[in-house]
Amino acid sequence: MSESIVGKKSFEFAVDIVNFYKKITTEKREFVLSKQLLRSGTSVGANIREALNAQSKMDFIHKLSISQKECDETVYWLELLFATDYISKEEFENLKNKALEILKMIRSIIITTKSKNS
């Protein structure tokens, strides 16, 4: 697995999400949508880390699949925050692009692992 790359990027993304959460709750006083973003955005890397300790290839794929879903959910919350004017276009595009990059990496790892599993 390209853990060093996807693991590093997902951790950096989680740090960005935590910092954005602190900003939006302080400056915009938004607590509901931002909490959902915080949970899903930090879960991406946590599930990638769990995948490293998987007990089997199927467990590995399962953990990465959860990470994939959390990453896609994070994009949803970013889109909703942008659509409701809680996040600037620049912040939105920056975070969304990082999430989509990680999402593509996760999907690629899952596909590669499944093809080797056959």
C-alpha positions as CSV (number, residue, x, y, z in Angstrom):
1,M,0.0,0.0,0.0
2,S,1.2,3.5,-0.7
3,E,0.6,4.2,3.0
4,S,3.4,6.7,3.3
5,I,1.8,8.9,0.7
6,V,-1.9,8.4,1.5
7,G,-1.3,8.1,5.2
8,K,0.7,11.4,5.2
9,K,-1.8,13.2,3.1
10,S,-4.8,12.0,5.1
11,F,-3.1,13.1,8.4
12,E,-2.3,16.6,6.9
13,F,-5.9,16.8,5.7
14,A,-7.2,16.0,9.2
15,V,-5.0,18.8,10.6
16,D,-6.5,21.1,8.0
17,I,-10.0,20.0,8.9
18,V,-9.3,20.5,12.7
19,N,-7.9,24.0,12.0
20,F,-10.9,24.9,9.8
21,Y,-13.3,23.6,12.4
22,K,-11.7,25.9,15.1
23,K,-11.9,28.8,12.7
24,I,-15.6,28.3,11.6
25,T,-16.8,27.7,15.2
26,T,-15.0,30.8,16.4
27,E,-15.6,33.2,13.5
28,K,-19.0,32.0,12.1
29,R,-20.4,30.4,15.3
30,E,-21.4,27.4,13.2
31,F,-21.5,24.2,15.3
32,V,-23.7,21.6,13.6
33,L,-22.4,21.2,10.1
34,S,-18.9,21.8,11.1
35,K,-19.0,19.0,13.7
36,Q,-20.1,16.6,11.0
37,L,-17.2,17.8,8.9
38,L,-14.8,17.4,11.8
39,R,-16.0,13.8,12.4
40,S,-15.8,12.6,8.8
41,G,-12.7,14.6,7.9
42,T,-10.6,13.1,10.7
43,S,-12.1,9.7,10.3
44,V,-10.5,9.3,6.8
45,G,-6.9,9.0,8.2
46,A,-8.0,7.1,11.2
47,N,-9.5,4.3,9.0
48,I,-6.4,4.3,6.8
49,R,-4.3,3.8,9.9
50,E,-6.6,1.0,11.0
51,A,-6.2,-0.7,7.6
52,L,-2.5,-1.0,8.2
53,N,-3.4,-3.3,11.1
54,A,-5.9,-5.3,9.2
55,Q,-6.1,-9.1,10.0
56,S,-6.7,-10.0,6.3
57,K,-6.8,-8.6,2.8
58,M,-10.6,-8.4,3.1
59,D,-10.3,-6.6,6.4
60,F,-7.8,-4.2,4.8
61,I,-10.3,-3.5,1.9
62,H,-13.1,-3.1,4.4
63,K,-11.2,-0.4,6.4
64,L,-10.2,1.4,3.3
65,S,-13.8,1.3,2.0
66,I,-14.9,3.0,5.2
67,S,-12.2,5.6,4.7
68,Q,-13.5,6.1,1.2
69,K,-17.0,6.7,2.4
70,E,-15.9,9.1,5.1
71,C,-13.8,11.0,2.5
72,D,-16.8,11.3,0.2
73,E,-19.0,12.4,3.1
74,T,-16.4,15.1,3.9
75,V,-16.8,16.4,0.4
76,Y,-20.6,16.6,1.0
77,W,-20.2,18.6,4.2
78,L,-17.8,21.0,2.4
79,E,-20.2,21.4,-0.4
80,L,-23.0,22.2,2.0
81,L,-21.0,24.7,4.0
82,F,-20.0,26.4,0.8
83,A,-23.6,26.5,-0.5
84,T,-24.7,28.1,2.7
85,D,-22.0,30.7,2.7
86,Y,-20.1,29.4,5.8
87,I,-16.9,28.8,3.7
88,S,-15.2,30.9,1.2
89,K,-14.7,29.7,-2.4
90,E,-10.9,29.6,-1.8
91,E,-11.2,27.5,1.4
92,F,-13.8,25.3,-0.2
93,E,-11.7,24.5,-3.3
94,N,-8.6,24.0,-1.3
95,L,-10.1,21.5,1.1
96,K,-12.3,19.8,-1.6
97,N,-9.3,19.3,-3.9
98,K,-7.3,17.7,-1.1
99,A,-10.2,15.4,-0.2
100,L,-10.7,14.4,-3.8
101,E,-7.0,13.6,-4.2
102,I,-7.1,11.4,-1.1
103,L,-10.3,9.8,-2.4
104,K,-8.7,8.9,-5.7
105,M,-5.7,7.4,-3.9
106,I,-7.9,5.3,-1.7
107,R,-10.0,4.0,-4.6
108,S,-6.9,3.1,-6.5
109,I,-5.5,1.2,-3.6
110,I,-8.8,-0.7,-3.1
111,I,-8.9,-1.6,-6.9
112,T,-5.3,-2.7,-6.9
113,T,-5.7,-4.8,-3.8
114,K,-8.9,-6.4,-5.1
115,S,-7.2,-7.3,-8.4
116,K,-4.3,-9.0,-6.5
117,N,-6.8,-10.8,-4.3
118,S,-8.5,-12.5,-7.3
